[in-house]
Amino acid sequence: MEVDASAAGRDWLDLPREILTTILLKLDVVEILTSAQRVCNQWRSVCLDPSMWRRIDMWNSSNLWDVDYDQTRMCMHAIDRSLGCCEDIAVQFFGNDQLLLYIAGSCSKLRRLRLVSCGGVSDEGLCEAVGKLPLLEEIELYHCELSGKALETIGRSCPRLKSFKLNNIGARLPLLEYNDEALAIAKNMPGLRHLMLFGNRMSNVGLMAILDGCPHLESLDLRQCYRVDLKDDLARRCERIKNLNRPLDCTEDYEFQEALSDSEDCEDYPTGFSDIDYFSDDYGNYFEFSGESDYDLSYFYYD
């Protein structure tokens, strides 16, 4: 049976706004700003609605690396469109102090912050930003170099914090144990329900402090925490936690696939590197937005 193309087109354009909104929310920030909003006036109207920007996800965007987009300016533009309603922001690779402070000044309702390999984020920048975001309930930091002092500030500034992830890649090299992060969490995040410390260098001392200081934990992920030795009383205390991942548990569901050793025991000896370690944090100079129309894609391009 032949389909009337014009009729099919009209049916698509006649979709109820709520259904069209649901469809467009399946797209990521780059797809909306560079493609979807340019389809027609109806789509543009939906894309300008602040409710479309309650969640701004620039983590593993499908188009983030296809063209030389100015990710920082693009993220700021998405924040502006939220009109202060954004509750969830995820940034990968390009995050820096400037962007964090922009988020803090524009997203007073933010409840979830996720940063991945953001080498431009400093202790000082993160501390200043979270100090302006007291409603934060979830923070995820992947491959970000931060000190125990910064974690103390996060805990004190975010009294509603329920979920915290501080993830690296573990290594079995004979490195010194490091408990500053664990102790900062234990002393300043007593309300935690969910804690993920993938690849942390803490020892049993740090873990014991966490169990004492965070009595409400429902899930604890210790995968690749190779300096932790779960035995005796420590093991028994951990087993009381509803969802527990031990240091040697499988990592197949981890967001970043580690590169493994070529040895026969490769499954037991991760090298300590992942694919994201090979990306550079140097993205060159950004251009400011220019022009008056959101249709002008030059807003988002590098020189």
Summary of the structure (lengths in Angstrom):
residues: 303
radius of gyration: 22.0
end to end distance: 50.5
largest distance: 72.5
contacts: 914
relative contact order: 0.10
helix: 38%
strand: 15%
